[in-house]
């Protein structure tokens, strides 16, 4: 085994049971032998060297291109073992320098003018939509669900929509803007259950086509408008604005613009809710594998980067909620569903794509369990008296939606039940 890789593994893997077969067939064991064995094999010495010098990028690349083979356990088991140990160990100095360089260059990587933002969205969302059907819930919710005890993925995604609607304090006839509407599920739900007029915007032509067709089939074409539009291009005034899972694509350079646009688009007594992945350990940079293969131009912000931009835009933060392990559970459900239908995915996109997607889902889940990732929901207003002064109205709203969905035989659970 390449000597530097062995040195790193000896230093990092203190707990657990890792067996590594190098390119010559020699075997090495790391950890204290506890727990199920995870075994990997390197196809060549070049891969060993690459993983030693830049594991954040090349571990995923090597698995994706078949140069790193998991022989015992799964790629999730491998990442869970490594990250569980890594969080307790300081990084080698050259990896700290690599981190510093990536932090220094993050603003260039996250420079997202409208044209580049469209290309980035197309890269991830304009792939064959059948891939997403393999692991998402029937409503195609591609963001963190709201898990309550005993809930399955479908129930948790419905609970997420109810939870967001309660914070928006929706009323019939209000005009709602959904920034980053995806395949239209939340917009359709708000129009159906709250009687609102909704405009949903996306940068993905594939998502737009699906959302428009869903609105047509549900007879909601007069209540909902879907558009291929950047938030910087939107005109008009809206009583409510919601953005779920889109802010991660904005880029740190553009936070000021994003929140100024929210201020301009929101009516004086309006309410906005921002739902985004965040990091609890301060500003950082995007994982290089994710940036290269999954979400180019994306970045997960710390609250310390977001709140100053909100303040400068003249908006008032009226509520913040942190969802800690909800996305880990969401990703676990997606990963399990994807793996259960993996052969269908191979038929659609090929083996290399499937290994890439498996690594993405497993790596994202372990990041929420071991690397300080979470989800925040920030409620924003322009006028201090725009909402009731106690949070009880949120629970009352959830009860109201719960009763309505129950009457239509759509089971859900209240947040916290």
C-alpha positions in Angstrom: 0.0 0.0 0.0 1.2 3.5 -0.7 2.9 4.5 2.5 1.1 7.8 3.0 -2.3 6.2 2.7 -1.4 3.6 5.3 -0.1 6.3 7.6 -3.4 8.3 7.3 -5.6 5.2 7.9 -3.5 4.2 10.9 -4.0 7.6 12.3 -7.6 8.1 11.5 -9.3 4.7 11.9 -9.1 4.1 15.6 -12.5 2.4 16.1 -14.2 -0.1 13.8 -13.1 -2.9 11.6 -11.6 -1.9 8.2 -9.7 -4.3 5.9 -7.9 -2.9 2.9 -6.5 -4.9 0.0 -3.9 -2.9 -1.9 -3.1 -3.1 -5.6 -0.7 -5.9 -5.1 -3.2 -8.1 -3.2 -1.6 -7.5 0.3 -4.1 -7.1 3.1 -4.1 -4.5 6.0 -6.4 -4.1 8.9 -7.3 -0.8 10.7 -9.3 0.0 13.8 -9.9 -2.0 17.0 -11.8 -4.8 15.3 -15.2 -3.8 16.7 -18.3 -4.0 14.6 -19.0 -5.6 11.2 -16.1 -5.7 8.8 -15.9 -3.2 6.0 -13.5 -4.3 3.3 -12.2 -2.3 0.3 -9.8 -3.1 -2.6 -7.7 -0.7 -4.7 -7.4 -1.5 -8.3 -4.0 0.2 -8.8 -1.3 2.2 -7.1 -2.4 5.5 -8.8 -5.7 5.3 -7.0 -4.0 4.7 -3.6 -1.9 7.8 -4.1 -4.8 9.9 -5.3 -7.0 9.0 -2.3 -4.1 9.8 0.0 -3.5 13.3 -1.4 -7.1 14.4 -1.8 -9.6 12.0 -0.2 -12.6 14.4 -0.3 -12.5 14.3 -4.1 -10.9 11.1 -5.2 -12.5 8.7 -2.7 -15.8 9.3 -4.5 -14.3 9.4 -7.9 -12.5 6.2 -7.4 -15.7 4.4 -6.2 -17.5 6.0 -9.2 -15.1 4.8 -11.8 -14.6 1.3 -10.3 -11.0 1.8 -9.1 -12.0 1.5 -5.5 -14.1 -1.6 -4.8 -16.2 -2.2 -1.7 -15.9 -6.0 -1.1 -17.6 -6.2 2.3 -20.3 -3.9 3.6 -21.6 -1.0 1.5 -20.2 2.4 0.5 -22.4 3.9 3.3 -20.7 1.5 5.8 -17.3 2.7 4.6 -18.2 6.4 4.8 -19.9 6.0 8.2 -16.8 4.2 9.6 -14.4 6.9 8.2 -16.4 9.9 9.2 -17.2 8.6 12.6 -13.5 8.4 13.2 -12.4 11.5 11.3 -14.5 13.9 13.5 -12.3 13.0 16.4 -9.0 13.4 14.7 -7.1 16.4 13.4 -6.4 16.4 9.6 -2.9 16.0 8.3 -1.3 19.4 7.6 -1.3 19.1 3.7 -5.1 18.4 3.8 -5.5 21.5 6.0 -3.6 23.5 3.3 -5.9 22.0 0.7 -8.9 23.0 2.7 -7.6 26.6 3.0 -7.1 26.8 -0.7 -10.7 25.6 -1.4 -12.0 28.2 1.1 -10.0 30.9 -0.6 -11.4 30.0 -4.0 -15.0 29.4 -3.0 -16.3 32.8 -4.2 -15.1 32.1 -7.7 -16.7 28.6 -7.7 -20.0 30.1 -6.4 -20.2 33.0 -8.9 -23.7 32.3 -10.3 -24.9 35.0 -12.7 -28.2 34.1 -14.4 -26.7 32.3 -17.3 -24.4 30.1 -15.2 -27.2 29.4 -12.7 -29.3 28.0 -15.5 -26.5 25.7 -16.7 -25.9 24.5 -13.1 -29.6 23.7 -12.6 -29.8 21.9 -16.0 -26.7 19.8 -15.0 -28.5 18.2 -12.1 -32.2 18.5 -12.7 -32.5 18.0 -16.5 -31.3 14.4 -16.3 -33.9 11.6 -17.1 -36.7 12.3 -14.6 -37.3 8.5 -14.3 -34.2 8.5 -12.0 -35.9 10.7 -9.4 -39.1 8.5 -9.6 -37.0 5.6 -8.3 -36.4 7.1 -4.9 -38.6 10.2 -4.3 -42.1 10.1 -2.8 -45.0 10.3 -5.2 -45.2 14.1 -4.9 -41.5 14.3 -6.0 -40.4 16.3 -3.0 -36.6 16.6 -3.4 -35.8 18.3 -0.1 -35.7 17.6 3.6 -38.8 15.9 5.0 -40.2 16.5 8.5 -40.1 13.2 10.3 -42.3 12.5 13.3 -42.1 9.2 15.3 -43.2 6.3 13.1 -43.6 8.4 9.9 -42.6 6.9 6.6 -41.2 9.1 3.8 -44.5 9.9 2.2 -46.0 11.0 5.6 -42.8 13.0 6.4 -42.9 14.9 3.1 -46.6 15.8 3.6 -45.8 16.9 7.2 -43.0 19.2 5.7 -45.6 20.9 3.5 -48.0 21.3 6.4 -45.2 22.7 8.6 -44.1 25.3 6.0 -47.7 26.3 5.3 -48.3 26.9 9.0 -45.3 29.3 9.1 -46.5 31.1 6.1 -50.0 31.7 7.7 -51.6 31.3 4.3 -55.1 32.7 3.5 -57.3 32.1 0.5 -56.7 34.4 -2.4 -53.2 35.4 -1.3 -50.5 35.5 -4.0 -47.6 33.2 -3.3 -44.2 33.0 -4.9 -42.4 29.6 -4.8 -38.7 30.2 -5.6 -37.2 27.0 -6.8 -40.5 25.1 -7.2 -39.0 21.9 -8.4 -41.7 19.6 -9.9 -44.4 21.7 -8.4 -45.5 19.6 -5.4 -45.6 22.4 -2.8 -47.2 24.9 -5.1 -49.9 22.4 -6.0 -50.5 21.6 -2.4 -50.8 25.3 -1.4 -53.2 26.0 -4.2 -55.3 23.0 -3.3 -55.3 23.2 0.5 -55.0 26.9 1.2 -56.8 28.4 -1.8 -53.9 30.6 -2.8 -52.7 31.8 -6.2 -49.2 30.5 -6.7 -46.4 31.4 -9.1 -43.6 28.8 -9.1 -40.3 29.5 -10.7 -37.5 27.0 -11.6 -34.4 27.0 -13.8 -35.0 23.4 -15.0 -36.9 23.0 -18.2 -37.6 19.3 -17.2 -39.0 20.3 -13.9 -41.1 23.1 -15.5 -42.7 20.6 -18.0 -43.6 18.2 -15.3 -45.0 20.9 -13.0 -47.2 22.4 -15.8 -48.5 19.0 -16.7 -49.4 18.3 -13.1 -51.3 21.6 -12.8 -53.2 20.9 -16.0 -54.2 17.4 -14.9 -55.3 18.6 -11.5 -57.4 21.4 -13.0 -55.3 24.1 -11.3 -54.0 25.9 -14.4 -55.9 29.1 -13.4 -54.6 29.0 -9.8 -50.9 28.3 -10.6 -48.4 29.7 -13.0 -45.1 27.9 -13.5 -42.3 29.7 -15.2 -38.7 29.1 -16.3 -37.4 32.2 -14.4 -34.5 33.3 -12.2 -35.5 35.0 -8.9 -33.6 38.1 -10.2 -36.0 38.3 -13.1 -39.3 38.0 -11.2 -41.6 41.0 -11.2 -44.7 41.9 -9.1 -45.7 41.8 -5.4 -46.5 38.7 -3.4 -48.2 38.2 0.0 -46.2 35.2 0.7 -42.8 33.9 -0.5 -41.4 30.4 0.1 -38.2 28.9 -1.0 -37.4 25.2 -0.2 -34.0 23.6 -1.1 -33.1 26.4 -3.6 -30.9 28.7 -1.5 -28.1 26.2 -1.6 -27.7 27.1 -5.3 -27.6 30.9 -4.8 -23.9 31.2 -3.9 -22.4 33.3 -1.1 -21.6 36.1 -3.5 -25.3 36.6 -4.2 -26.9 36.5 -0.7 -27.3 40.3 -0.6 -29.1 40.3 -4.0 -31.3 37.3 -3.0 -32.6 39.0 0.2 -33.0 42.4 -1.4 -35.2 40.7 -4.1 -37.3 39.1 -1.3 -37.8 42.6 0.2 -38.8 44.1 -3.2 -41.2 41.2 -4.0 -42.9 41.0 -0.6 -45.9 43.1 0.3 -45.5 45.3 3.4 -47.5 42.9 5.5 -46.1 39.8 3.8 -44.3 36.7 5.1 -41.5 34.7 3.6 -40.1 31.3 4.7 -36.6 30.1 3.7 -35.9 26.4 4.0 -32.2 25.5 3.3 -29.5 23.1 4.3 -27.0 24.8 6.6 -23.8 24.1 8.4 -23.5 24.4 12.2 -19.7 24.8 12.4 -19.3 28.1 10.6 -18.5 29.1 7.0 -16.7 26.5 4.8 -16.6 25.3 1.2 -18.5 22.8 -0.9 -17.3 19.2 -0.9 -15.3 18.9 -4.1 -16.9 15.7 -5.2 -20.4 17.3 -4.8 -19.2 20.4 -6.5 -17.8 18.5 -9.5 -20.3 15.8 -10.1 -23.6 16.7 -8.3 -24.3 20.4 -7.6 -21.9 22.7 -9.5 -22.0 26.2 -8.1 -23.7 25.1 -5.0 -22.8 26.0 -1.4 -24.3 25.1 2.0 -24.2 28.3 4.2 -23.7 28.9 7.9 -26.3 31.0 9.6 -23.5 33.5 10.4 -23.3 34.1 6.6 -27.0 34.4 6.0 -28.2 36.6 8.9 -26.1 39.7 8.1 -27.4 39.6 4.5 -31.0 39.5 5.8 -30.3 42.4 8.1 -28.7 44.5 5.4 -31.7 43.9 3.2 -34.0 45.4 5.7 -36.0 42.2 6.5 -36.9 41.1 10.0 -36.2 37.6 11.2 -39.4 36.5 13.1 -38.6 32.8 13.6 -35.7 30.3 13.1 -36.0 26.6 13.5 -33.2 24.1 13.2 -33.9 20.6 11.9 -31.0 18.5 13.0 -31.4 14.8 11.8 -34.5 15.2 9.6 -32.4 15.3 6.5 -30.3 12.4 7.5 -33.5 10.3 7.8 -34.7 11.7 4.5 -31.5 10.7 2.8 -31.5 7.3 4.4 -35.0 6.7 2.9 -33.9 7.9 -0.5 -30.7 5.8 -0.4 -32.6 2.6 0.6 -35.3 3.2 -2.1 -32.6 3.9 -4.7 -30.7 0.7 -3.8 -33.9 -1.4 -3.9 -34.4 -0.3 -7.6 -30.7 0.0 -8.5 -31.0 -2.3 -11.5 -33.6 0.0 -13.0 -31.2 2.9 -12.5 -28.4 1.0 -14.2 -30.7 0.3 -17.2 -31.5 4.0 -17.4 -28.1 5.7 -16.8 -25.4 3.0 -16.6 -23.3 1.6 -13.8 -20.9 4.5 -13.3 -23.8 6.9 -12.8 -25.4 4.6 -10.3 -22.1 4.4 -8.3 -21.9 8.2 -8.4 -25.5 8.6 -7.2 -25.0 6.0 -4.5 -21.9 7.8 -3.2 -23.8 11.1 -3.3 -26.7 9.8 -1.2 -24.5 7.9 1.2 -22.0 10.8 1.6 -24.8 13.3 2.1 -26.4 11.2 4.8 -23.2 10.7 6.7 -22.5 14.5 6.5 -25.7 15.2 8.3 -24.8 12.6 11.0 -21.2 13.4 11.5 -20.1 16.7 9.8 -22.3 19.3 11.3 -24.9 19.6 8.5 -28.5 20.6 9.4 -31.5 22.4 7.9 -32.7 25.8 8.9 -36.1 27.4 8.3 -36.1 31.2 8.6 -39.3 33.1 8.7 -39.0 36.7 7.5 -41.3 39.7 7.6 -41.1 43.4 6.7 -43.5 44.8 9.3 -43.2 43.9 13.0 -46.9 43.2 13.5 -47.4 41.1 10.4 -47.9 37.9 12.5 -49.3 37.0 15.9 -46.9 37.7 18.7 -46.9 34.1 20.0 -46.1 31.0 18.0 -49.3 29.2 18.9 -50.8 30.1 15.5 -48.4 27.7 13.8 -49.8 24.7 15.8 -53.3 25.9 15.2 -52.6 26.1 11.4 -51.1 22.6 11.5 -54.2 21.3 13.2 -56.4 22.9 10.6 -54.5 21.4 7.7 -54.4 18.1 9.6 -58.2 18.0 9.9 -58.6 18.9 6.3 -56.2 16.2 5.0 -57.8 13.6 7.3 -61.2 14.4 5.9 -59.8 13.6 2.5 -58.2 10.4 3.8 -54.6 11.7 3.5 -53.0 10.6 6.8 -50.4 12.9 8.4 -49.0 13.6 11.8 -48.6 17.0 13.5 -45.1 18.2 14.1 -43.9 16.8 17.3 -46.5 14.0 17.4 
